[in-house]
C-alpha cells in the first residue's frame, strides 16, 4: 500500500518564500505539511488535518486570491469543490464552496499556474474520455467556465504542473 495518496504543492504557505509540500496519508486521511527549507530539503512534517478521506482530490493551485500565499482546492465525493486559502503561517483558513456538481468526470486536476498570461492561477482538468479543459482563475478565488483545450489525452497517466 502506498503511504501517501496525495502529494501536492500549493506554493509557499508558510511565508518563508520557499515552496511547501502537502501530503495525505492513504490509510488515515491525515494531511501533513512539509515546509521547504533553504537546503532544498523538506522539514519534519506538521499535522494540518486529522481525516480528509472525504475528499477524492486535493490540489495545490498556487495563489488564487492575489495575496502571495499558496492555496488548496479539495473535491469531495459529492463533487463539491472547496477552496482553502493559505494563511502564510503554515496553515489554511476555513473552507469555502467554489462549485457544486463540479468535475464528476475528471480523473486528473492540476493547478497549472498562470497559463493564460493574465497573472492569475488557472486549473487544467482531464475527463475520463481524454478531453482537456482549462478553467481560468479570476484572481478572487473563483474560476471562469471551462474551455476545452485538447483531446486524446487519455493515454497519459497524469498531468503535472509546469515548473
Biotite code that builds the C-alpha atoms (Angstrom):
import biotite.structure as struc

atoms = struc.array([
    struc.Atom([0.000, 0.000, 0.000], chain_id="A", res_id=1, res_name="UNK", atom_name="CA", element="C"),
    struc.Atom([1.202, 3.496, -0.806], chain_id="A", res_id=2, res_name="UNK", atom_name="CA", element="C"),
    struc.Atom([1.939, 5.642, 2.236], chain_id="A", res_id=3, res_name="UNK", atom_name="CA", element="C"),
    struc.Atom([0.539, 8.827, 0.652], chain_id="A", res_id=4, res_name="UNK", atom_name="CA", element="C"),
    struc.Atom([-2.242, 9.112, -1.905], chain_id="A", res_id=5, res_name="UNK", atom_name="CA", element="C"),
    struc.Atom([-1.889, 12.896, -2.277], chain_id="A", res_id=6, res_name="UNK", atom_name="CA", element="C"),
    struc.Atom([1.343, 14.816, -2.813], chain_id="A", res_id=7, res_name="UNK", atom_name="CA", element="C"),
    struc.Atom([0.806, 18.388, -3.958], chain_id="A", res_id=8, res_name="UNK", atom_name="CA", element="C"),
    struc.Atom([2.463, 21.759, -3.681], chain_id="A", res_id=9, res_name="UNK", atom_name="CA", element="C"),
    struc.Atom([0.314, 24.862, -3.300], chain_id="A", res_id=10, res_name="UNK", atom_name="CA", element="C"),
    struc.Atom([3.449, 27.031, -3.321], chain_id="A", res_id=11, res_name="UNK", atom_name="CA", element="C"),
    struc.Atom([4.591, 28.883, -0.220], chain_id="A", res_id=12, res_name="UNK", atom_name="CA", element="C"),
    struc.Atom([2.043, 28.597, 2.592], chain_id="A", res_id=13, res_name="UNK", atom_name="CA", element="C"),
    struc.Atom([4.450, 29.159, 5.472], chain_id="A", res_id=14, res_name="UNK", atom_name="CA", element="C"),
    struc.Atom([5.518, 32.670, 4.456], chain_id="A", res_id=15, res_name="UNK", atom_name="CA", element="C"),
    struc.Atom([9.247, 31.941, 4.159], chain_id="A", res_id=16, res_name="UNK", atom_name="CA", element="C"),
    struc.Atom([9.452, 32.307, 0.372], chain_id="A", res_id=17, res_name="UNK", atom_name="CA", element="C"),
    struc.Atom([10.005, 28.585, -0.276], chain_id="A", res_id=18, res_name="UNK", atom_name="CA", element="C"),
    struc.Atom([7.510, 26.144, -1.802], chain_id="A", res_id=19, res_name="UNK", atom_name="CA", element="C"),
    struc.Atom([5.942, 23.671, 0.605], chain_id="A", res_id=20, res_name="UNK", atom_name="CA", element="C"),
    struc.Atom([4.548, 20.150, 0.180], chain_id="A", res_id=21, res_name="UNK", atom_name="CA", element="C"),
    struc.Atom([1.158, 18.824, 1.298], chain_id="A", res_id=22, res_name="UNK", atom_name="CA", element="C"),
    struc.Atom([0.758, 15.048, 1.756], chain_id="A", res_id=23, res_name="UNK", atom_name="CA", element="C"),
    struc.Atom([-2.230, 12.912, 2.729], chain_id="A", res_id=24, res_name="UNK", atom_name="CA", element="C"),
    struc.Atom([-1.724, 9.568, 4.447], chain_id="A", res_id=25, res_name="UNK", atom_name="CA", element="C"),
    struc.Atom([-3.539, 6.874, 2.477], chain_id="A", res_id=26, res_name="UNK", atom_name="CA", element="C"),
    struc.Atom([-4.671, 4.828, 5.485], chain_id="A", res_id=27, res_name="UNK", atom_name="CA", element="C"),
    struc.Atom([-5.739, 7.572, 7.896], chain_id="A", res_id=28, res_name="UNK", atom_name="CA", element="C"),
    struc.Atom([-6.540, 10.545, 5.657], chain_id="A", res_id=29, res_name="UNK", atom_name="CA", element="C"),
    struc.Atom([-4.306, 12.719, 7.845], chain_id="A", res_id=30, res_name="UNK", atom_name="CA", element="C"),
    struc.Atom([-2.924, 15.739, 5.980], chain_id="A", res_id=31, res_name="UNK", atom_name="CA", element="C"),
    struc.Atom([0.602, 16.950, 6.682], chain_id="A", res_id=32, res_name="UNK", atom_name="CA", element="C"),
    struc.Atom([2.652, 19.996, 5.773], chain_id="A", res_id=33, res_name="UNK", atom_name="CA", element="C"),
    struc.Atom([6.319, 19.583, 4.871], chain_id="A", res_id=34, res_name="UNK", atom_name="CA", element="C"),
    struc.Atom([7.910, 23.039, 4.700], chain_id="A", res_id=35, res_name="UNK", atom_name="CA", element="C"),
    struc.Atom([10.598, 23.686, 2.107], chain_id="A", res_id=36, res_name="UNK", atom_name="CA", element="C"),
    struc.Atom([13.988, 24.629, 3.564], chain_id="A", res_id=37, res_name="UNK", atom_name="CA", element="C"),
    struc.Atom([16.963, 26.699, 2.413], chain_id="A", res_id=38, res_name="UNK", atom_name="CA", element="C"),
    struc.Atom([18.962, 23.490, 1.882], chain_id="A", res_id=39, res_name="UNK", atom_name="CA", element="C"),
    struc.Atom([16.482, 22.156, -0.679], chain_id="A", res_id=40, res_name="UNK", atom_name="CA", element="C"),
    struc.Atom([15.135, 19.534, 1.700], chain_id="A", res_id=41, res_name="UNK", atom_name="CA", element="C"),
    struc.Atom([11.819, 19.253, 3.493], chain_id="A", res_id=42, res_name="UNK", atom_name="CA", element="C"),
    struc.Atom([11.311, 19.907, 7.196], chain_id="A", res_id=43, res_name="UNK", atom_name="CA", element="C"),
    struc.Atom([9.723, 17.430, 9.577], chain_id="A", res_id=44, res_name="UNK", atom_name="CA", element="C"),
    struc.Atom([6.023, 17.028, 8.952], chain_id="A", res_id=45, res_name="UNK", atom_name="CA", element="C"),
    struc.Atom([3.380, 19.069, 10.747], chain_id="A", res_id=46, res_name="UNK", atom_name="CA", element="C"),
    struc.Atom([-0.174, 17.715, 11.051], chain_id="A", res_id=47, res_name="UNK", atom_name="CA", element="C"),
    struc.Atom([-2.775, 20.000, 9.474], chain_id="A", res_id=48, res_name="UNK", atom_name="CA", element="C"),
    struc.Atom([-5.964, 17.898, 9.388], chain_id="A", res_id=49, res_name="UNK", atom_name="CA", element="C"),
    struc.Atom([-6.990, 14.628, 11.021], chain_id="A", res_id=50, res_name="UNK", atom_name="CA", element="C"),
    struc.Atom([-9.119, 12.977, 8.341], chain_id="A", res_id=51, res_name="UNK", atom_name="CA", element="C"),
    struc.Atom([-9.557, 14.170, 4.774], chain_id="A", res_id=52, res_name="UNK", atom_name="CA", element="C"),
    struc.Atom([-10.765, 10.837, 3.370], chain_id="A", res_id=53, res_name="UNK", atom_name="CA", element="C"),
    struc.Atom([-13.979, 12.588, 2.324], chain_id="A", res_id=54, res_name="UNK", atom_name="CA", element="C"),
    struc.Atom([-12.008, 14.348, -0.430], chain_id="A", res_id=55, res_name="UNK", atom_name="CA", element="C"),
    struc.Atom([-11.284, 12.443, -3.613], chain_id="A", res_id=56, res_name="UNK", atom_name="CA", element="C"),
    struc.Atom([-8.959, 15.155, -4.927], chain_id="A", res_id=57, res_name="UNK", atom_name="CA", element="C"),
    struc.Atom([-6.722, 17.643, -3.108], chain_id="A", res_id=58, res_name="UNK", atom_name="CA", element="C"),
    struc.Atom([-4.850, 20.025, -5.416], chain_id="A", res_id=59, res_name="UNK", atom_name="CA", element="C"),
    struc.Atom([-2.252, 22.696, -4.709], chain_id="A", res_id=60, res_name="UNK", atom_name="CA", element="C"),
    struc.Atom([-3.156, 25.547, -7.019], chain_id="A", res_id=61, res_name="UNK", atom_name="CA", element="C"),
    struc.Atom([-0.836, 28.415, -6.152], chain_id="A", res_id=62, res_name="UNK", atom_name="CA", element="C"),
    struc.Atom([-2.178, 31.824, -5.206], chain_id="A", res_id=63, res_name="UNK", atom_name="CA", element="C"),
    struc.Atom([-5.873, 32.110, -6.056], chain_id="A", res_id=64, res_name="UNK", atom_name="CA", element="C"),
    struc.Atom([-6.612, 35.495, -4.494], chain_id="A", res_id=65, res_name="UNK", atom_name="CA", element="C"),
    struc.Atom([-3.503, 37.590, -5.135], chain_id="A", res_id=66, res_name="UNK", atom_name="CA", element="C"),
    struc.Atom([-2.173, 37.669, -1.570], chain_id="A", res_id=67, res_name="UNK", atom_name="CA", element="C"),
    struc.Atom([1.081, 35.897, -2.469], chain_id="A", res_id=68, res_name="UNK", atom_name="CA", element="C"),
    struc.Atom([0.256, 32.782, -0.406], chain_id="A", res_id=69, res_name="UNK", atom_name="CA", element="C"),
    struc.Atom([-0.424, 29.307, -1.832], chain_id="A", res_id=70, res_name="UNK", atom_name="CA", element="C"),
    struc.Atom([-3.935, 27.860, -1.697], chain_id="A", res_id=71, res_name="UNK", atom_name="CA", element="C"),
    struc.Atom([-5.615, 24.444, -1.958], chain_id="A", res_id=72, res_name="UNK", atom_name="CA", element="C"),
    struc.Atom([-8.675, 23.071, -3.709], chain_id="A", res_id=73, res_name="UNK", atom_name="CA", element="C"),
    struc.Atom([-10.435, 19.927, -2.477], chain_id="A", res_id=74, res_name="UNK", atom_name="CA", element="C"),
    struc.Atom([-13.186, 17.983, -4.263], chain_id="A", res_id=75, res_name="UNK", atom_name="CA", element="C"),
    struc.Atom([-15.429, 15.796, -2.136], chain_id="A", res_id=76, res_name="UNK", atom_name="CA", element="C"),
    struc.Atom([-17.155, 12.586, -3.171], chain_id="A", res_id=77, res_name="UNK", atom_name="CA", element="C"),
    struc.Atom([-20.366, 14.518, -3.938], chain_id="A", res_id=78, res_name="UNK", atom_name="CA", element="C"),
    struc.Atom([-18.334, 16.608, -6.461], chain_id="A", res_id=79, res_name="UNK", atom_name="CA", element="C"),
    struc.Atom([-18.429, 19.812, -4.461], chain_id="A", res_id=80, res_name="UNK", atom_name="CA", element="C"),
    struc.Atom([-15.248, 21.831, -4.941], chain_id="A", res_id=81, res_name="UNK", atom_name="CA", element="C"),
    struc.Atom([-13.920, 23.752, -1.928], chain_id="A", res_id=82, res_name="UNK", atom_name="CA", element="C"),
    struc.Atom([-11.193, 26.368, -1.628], chain_id="A", res_id=83, res_name="UNK", atom_name="CA", element="C"),
    struc.Atom([-8.792, 26.705, 1.306], chain_id="A", res_id=84, res_name="UNK", atom_name="CA", element="C"),
    struc.Atom([-6.798, 29.950, 1.376], chain_id="A", res_id=85, res_name="UNK", atom_name="CA", element="C"),
    struc.Atom([-3.285, 29.694, 2.795], chain_id="A", res_id=86, res_name="UNK", atom_name="CA", element="C"),
    struc.Atom([-2.658, 31.859, 5.863], chain_id="A", res_id=87, res_name="UNK", atom_name="CA", element="C"),
    struc.Atom([1.074, 32.455, 5.356], chain_id="A", res_id=88, res_name="UNK", atom_name="CA", element="C"),
    struc.Atom([1.678, 30.805, 8.744], chain_id="A", res_id=89, res_name="UNK", atom_name="CA", element="C"),
    struc.Atom([1.815, 27.172, 7.593], chain_id="A", res_id=90, res_name="UNK", atom_name="CA", element="C"),
    struc.Atom([-1.919, 26.525, 7.709], chain_id="A", res_id=91, res_name="UNK", atom_name="CA", element="C"),
    struc.Atom([-5.132, 27.160, 5.801], chain_id="A", res_id=92, res_name="UNK", atom_name="CA", element="C"),
    struc.Atom([-8.279, 29.107, 6.591], chain_id="A", res_id=93, res_name="UNK", atom_name="CA", element="C"),
    struc.Atom([-11.798, 27.693, 6.657], chain_id="A", res_id=94, res_name="UNK", atom_name="CA", element="C"),
    struc.Atom([-13.117, 26.080, 3.509], chain_id="A", res_id=95, res_name="UNK", atom_name="CA", element="C"),
    struc.Atom([-15.346, 27.960, 1.072], chain_id="A", res_id=96, res_name="UNK", atom_name="CA", element="C"),
    struc.Atom([-17.541, 26.276, -1.541], chain_id="A", res_id=97, res_name="UNK", atom_name="CA", element="C"),
    struc.Atom([-16.481, 27.188, -5.080], chain_id="A", res_id=98, res_name="UNK", atom_name="CA", element="C"),
    struc.Atom([-18.747, 24.887, -7.157], chain_id="A", res_id=99, res_name="UNK", atom_name="CA", element="C"),
    struc.Atom([-21.399, 22.221, -6.534], chain_id="A", res_id=100, res_name="UNK", atom_name="CA", element="C"),
    struc.Atom([-21.623, 19.324, -9.001], chain_id="A", res_id=101, res_name="UNK", atom_name="CA", element="C"),
    struc.Atom([-18.155, 20.098, -10.323], chain_id="A", res_id=102, res_name="UNK", atom_name="CA", element="C"),
    struc.Atom([-15.888, 17.775, -12.298], chain_id="A", res_id=103, res_name="UNK", atom_name="CA", element="C"),
    struc.Atom([-17.540, 14.422, -11.686], chain_id="A", res_id=104, res_name="UNK", atom_name="CA", element="C"),
    struc.Atom([-15.967, 13.073, -14.887], chain_id="A", res_id=105, res_name="UNK", atom_name="CA", element="C"),
    struc.Atom([-12.494, 14.488, -14.165], chain_id="A", res_id=106, res_name="UNK", atom_name="CA", element="C"),
    struc.Atom([-9.858, 11.904, -13.397], chain_id="A", res_id=107, res_name="UNK", atom_name="CA", element="C"),
    struc.Atom([-6.996, 14.423, -13.156], chain_id="A", res_id=108, res_name="UNK", atom_name="CA", element="C"),
    struc.Atom([-6.992, 18.032, -11.937], chain_id="A", res_id=109, res_name="UNK", atom_name="CA", element="C"),
    struc.Atom([-3.857, 20.167, -11.694], chain_id="A", res_id=110, res_name="UNK", atom_name="CA", element="C"),
    struc.Atom([-3.101, 23.708, -10.625], chain_id="A", res_id=111, res_name="UNK", atom_name="CA", element="C"),
    struc.Atom([-1.395, 24.813, -13.824], chain_id="A", res_id=112, res_name="UNK", atom_name="CA", element="C"),
    struc.Atom([-0.089, 28.198, -12.755], chain_id="A", res_id=113, res_name="UNK", atom_name="CA", element="C"),
    struc.Atom([-0.884, 31.157, -14.996], chain_id="A", res_id=114, res_name="UNK", atom_name="CA", element="C"),
    struc.Atom([-1.278, 29.585, -18.437], chain_id="A", res_id=115, res_name="UNK", atom_name="CA", element="C"),
    struc.Atom([-3.413, 32.419, -19.837], chain_id="A", res_id=116, res_name="UNK", atom_name="CA", element="C"),
    struc.Atom([-0.878, 35.189, -19.124], chain_id="A", res_id=117, res_name="UNK", atom_name="CA", element="C"),
    struc.Atom([-3.247, 37.312, -17.055], chain_id="A", res_id=118, res_name="UNK", atom_name="CA", element="C"),
    struc.Atom([-1.364, 36.948, -13.755], chain_id="A", res_id=119, res_name="UNK", atom_name="CA", element="C"),
    struc.Atom([-3.974, 34.628, -12.181], chain_id="A", res_id=120, res_name="UNK", atom_name="CA", element="C"),
    struc.Atom([-3.677, 30.931, -11.271], chain_id="A", res_id=121, res_name="UNK", atom_name="CA", element="C"),
    struc.Atom([-5.564, 28.563, -13.599], chain_id="A", res_id=122, res_name="UNK", atom_name="CA", element="C"),
    struc.Atom([-6.740, 24.937, -13.473], chain_id="A", res_id=123, res_name="UNK", atom_name="CA", element="C"),
    struc.Atom([-6.364, 22.193, -16.069], chain_id="A", res_id=124, res_name="UNK", atom_name="CA", element="C"),
    struc.Atom([-8.515, 19.069, -15.835], chain_id="A", res_id=125, res_name="UNK", atom_name="CA", element="C"),
    struc.Atom([-8.815, 15.903, -17.879], chain_id="A", res_id=126, res_name="UNK", atom_name="CA", element="C"),
    struc.Atom([-12.025, 13.898, -18.111], chain_id="A", res_id=127, res_name="UNK", atom_name="CA", element="C"),
    struc.Atom([-12.206, 10.132, -18.453], chain_id="A", res_id=128, res_name="UNK", atom_name="CA", element="C"),
    struc.Atom([-12.697, 10.449, -22.236], chain_id="A", res_id=129, res_name="UNK", atom_name="CA", element="C"),
    struc.Atom([-9.312, 12.205, -22.543], chain_id="A", res_id=130, res_name="UNK", atom_name="CA", element="C"),
    struc.Atom([-10.635, 15.732, -23.079], chain_id="A", res_id=131, res_name="UNK", atom_name="CA", element="C"),
    struc.Atom([-8.541, 18.505, -21.560], chain_id="A", res_id=132, res_name="UNK", atom_name="CA", element="C"),
    struc.Atom([-10.152, 21.628, -20.095], chain_id="A", res_id=133, res_name="UNK", atom_name="CA", element="C"),
    struc.Atom([-8.877, 24.945, -18.743], chain_id="A", res_id=134, res_name="UNK", atom_name="CA", element="C"),
    struc.Atom([-10.661, 26.938, -16.071], chain_id="A", res_id=135, res_name="UNK", atom_name="CA", element="C"),
    struc.Atom([-9.155, 30.403, -15.879], chain_id="A", res_id=136, res_name="UNK", atom_name="CA", element="C"),
    struc.Atom([-8.726, 31.855, -12.405], chain_id="A", res_id=137, res_name="UNK", atom_name="CA", element="C"),
    struc.Atom([-10.447, 35.148, -11.637], chain_id="A", res_id=138, res_name="UNK", atom_name="CA", element="C"),
    struc.Atom([-7.905, 36.275, -9.020], chain_id="A", res_id=139, res_name="UNK", atom_name="CA", element="C"),
    struc.Atom([-10.709, 36.306, -6.449], chain_id="A", res_id=140, res_name="UNK", atom_name="CA", element="C"),
    struc.Atom([-10.709, 32.603, -5.555], chain_id="A", res_id=141, res_name="UNK", atom_name="CA", element="C"),
    struc.Atom([-13.099, 31.515, -8.304], chain_id="A", res_id=142, res_name="UNK", atom_name="CA", element="C"),
    struc.Atom([-12.860, 30.263, -11.882], chain_id="A", res_id=143, res_name="UNK", atom_name="CA", element="C"),
    struc.Atom([-14.446, 31.087, -15.225], chain_id="A", res_id=144, res_name="UNK", atom_name="CA", element="C"),
    struc.Atom([-16.398, 28.471, -17.164], chain_id="A", res_id=145, res_name="UNK", atom_name="CA", element="C"),
    struc.Atom([-14.331, 25.639, -18.564], chain_id="A", res_id=146, res_name="UNK", atom_name="CA", element="C"),
    struc.Atom([-12.864, 25.821, -22.062], chain_id="A", res_id=147, res_name="UNK", atom_name="CA", element="C"),
    struc.Atom([-11.864, 22.684, -23.974], chain_id="A", res_id=148, res_name="UNK", atom_name="CA", element="C"),
    struc.Atom([-8.190, 22.941, -24.883], chain_id="A", res_id=149, res_name="UNK", atom_name="CA", element="C"),
    struc.Atom([-7.423, 19.449, -26.144], chain_id="A", res_id=150, res_name="UNK", atom_name="CA", element="C"),
    struc.Atom([-8.490, 15.852, -26.679], chain_id="A", res_id=151, res_name="UNK", atom_name="CA", element="C"),
    struc.Atom([-6.773, 12.487, -26.895], chain_id="A", res_id=152, res_name="UNK", atom_name="CA", element="C"),
    struc.Atom([-5.076, 12.797, -23.504], chain_id="A", res_id=153, res_name="UNK", atom_name="CA", element="C"),
    struc.Atom([-6.438, 9.503, -22.088], chain_id="A", res_id=154, res_name="UNK", atom_name="CA", element="C"),
    struc.Atom([-3.148, 7.715, -22.810], chain_id="A", res_id=155, res_name="UNK", atom_name="CA", element="C"),
    struc.Atom([-1.286, 9.734, -20.185], chain_id="A", res_id=156, res_name="UNK", atom_name="CA", element="C"),
    struc.Atom([-1.191, 8.562, -16.589], chain_id="A", res_id=157, res_name="UNK", atom_name="CA", element="C"),
    struc.Atom([-1.152, 12.081, -15.154], chain_id="A", res_id=158, res_name="UNK", atom_name="CA", element="C"),
    struc.Atom([-0.812, 15.784, -15.757], chain_id="A", res_id=159, res_name="UNK", atom_name="CA", element="C"),
    struc.Atom([1.719, 17.842, -13.876], chain_id="A", res_id=160, res_name="UNK", atom_name="CA", element="C"),
    struc.Atom([2.202, 21.477, -13.038], chain_id="A", res_id=161, res_name="UNK", atom_name="CA", element="C"),
    struc.Atom([4.915, 23.148, -15.093], chain_id="A", res_id=162, res_name="UNK", atom_name="CA", element="C"),
    struc.Atom([7.918, 24.443, -13.183], chain_id="A", res_id=163, res_name="UNK", atom_name="CA", element="C"),
])
